Amino acid sequence: MTLHRSMKLIGIGDNGIASLLPQYRQWIEDCEVLVGGERVLGFFPDFTGEKIIIKGGLSALVGRLSEETRTTVILASGDPLFYGIGGYLAKKLDIEVYPYMSSVQLAFAKMGESWQDAYVTSIHGRPMKGLAQRIDGKKKIALLTDAENSPNALARYLKHFGMTEYRAFVAENLQGEDEKYDWYSLDDMETTQFSPLNVVILKQTIEPKRYTLGIDDEEFSQRKPDKGLITKKEIRVLSLQAMQLQKDSVIWDIGTCTGSMAIEAGKLAPEGQVFAVEKNAPDLENCLHNQQKFRVDITAIHSKAPEGLDNFPDPDAIFIGGTGGEMVELLQLCCNRLNTNGRIVLNAATIENLYKAVEAFKACNFAVDILQAQLARSKPILDMTRFVPLNPIYIISAYRKEENHD
């Protein structure tokens, strides 16, 4: 038996009534309450029932509609369940959803290409931060934009990270009176004026250079001739494994220096966020260069931890590559801020720092695993091979002890 609920959410195109099936038009004509944004309600000037304009937050609207007993139709642009109000309303109200085509679907139709293999994301009403690692290497990307994160701003952003392998297809005012769509180079997209209602599709024209886990040390901009200021590739890989990163992890890198750990962590957690702290300005400069080169958009600040950490969200993983004299205070703060099931990984080069760190973690009731890494790299000598040892490192992993339920 099918339940016919009185509240319906119907998707509508920018061509208004012409986009609606006859059945949908009938429902709108017969309903007593019509809900929608001002632009969408404007398509129905002759509607005689009550009109409710959606303005501001949706929670007040949900409160009002949950009390509504009259037949109600809610209108939304395109597919209401695609970055629209549908997802929220369907959780809170008993509604039936009747989608129209999404703007992305229409844009691909104008482009004449399939879109099941596209990566779809939005920079509409949300920061562009972190977009570089989310889209790097993807062949086809569809983006919903807004007035601030416009196609112009997107072009500047992509050029900053050297993502010049992309051409852009911009579709404006789809199905509206001023519909327009065309291909652009990033340079052209940066300077052309676009309507606020647009969708951008990026298409890869050449395969960019790809970096796999364990980027060679020489690839990073770093302070020379000083040695030892980068977490060596092999130690980096072992430390990243110890951090147990998920694709959406929030990560802190304390004492980031060249940014090698933060950058590799950002590649492993492309849907997450990376926050880095560095006390030496020249090192931070190198970190910024490396972010551009390796296409990882992180938040890196010039500060001596623990200063500056208050402004970061609570982390799922923390890497500490080096500490000053405030190690105990810093580790206490990290233990307090770490999310449930999170990991803190600290690299210590001396037994004194190893001891201090283990004692500090124990005082916070954290469990500790230690890996002593003694590694050597091969090096040619005449027509033979010898081994050059790396400095031994203690990789300390700390995590909350499971609660006792005695």
ABEGO torsion letter per residue (X at the ends): XBBBBABBBBBBBAAEAAABBAAAAAAAAABABBBEBAAAAAABAABABBBBBBBEBAAAAAAAAAABABBBBBBBBEBAABGBAAAAAAAABBBBBBBBBBAAAAAAAAAGBBAAABBBBBABGBBABGAAAAABGBABBBBBBBAABBAAAAAAAAAAAGBAABBBBBBBGBGBAABBBBBBBAAAAAABBBBABBBBBBBBABBBBBBBBGBBAAABBBBOABBGABBBAAAAAAAAAAAGBBAABBBBBBGAEAGAAAAAAAAABAABBBBBBBABAAAAAAAAAAAAAAGBBBBBBBBBOABGAAABBBBABBBBABBBAAAAAAAAAAAAABBBGBBBBBBBABAAAAAAAAAAAAAAGBBBBBBBBBBBBBBBBEABBBBBBBBBBBBBBBBBBBBBAX
